[in-house]
Amino acid sequence: MNNNSMNNNFGLHLIIDAQECDRKKLVNNQFIYNLLDKLPNLLSMNKMTLPYVVGWKDKWATIPGISGFVMIAESHISIHTFPEQNYAFIDMFSCKHFDAEMAANFLAKALGSKRIEKKVIERGISFYKLINNPPITV
């Protein structure tokens, strides 16, 4: 799904549950920052902002996780880590089609994940029709 002309949607939303990750990476703010900083370029996307990364400890947790976000011209990429469970949730939405399989494999390897569950959702099907078949005005 890399060629926009071959798809009848506005963009892809990749959702990843990364399991059995490397805990040291899940608690490392600089690592998550660097990952979010590098990923848009890897996917030929355009960063609008630098990544924003913060630590957060849920009331039921003993180890703070990290939440990070980078705004791209094509939409956004976010990561939320849960180090006690060696787990990360990742969302990537882009109106520019991208290789979701490559992105998922890159993220899994980067996080040291031994198992991922991923979903790719085609978004904006009606929107795509609107922008490619504008109404005729008289």
Buried (B, 14 or more C-beta within 10 A) or exposed (E): BEEBEEBEBBBBBBBBBBBBBBBEBBBBEEBBBBBBBBBBEEBEBEBEEEBEBEEEEEEEEEBBBBBBBBBBEBBBBBBBBBBBBBBBBBBBBBBBBBBBEEBBBBBBEBBBBEEBEBEBEBBBEEEBEEEEEEEEEE
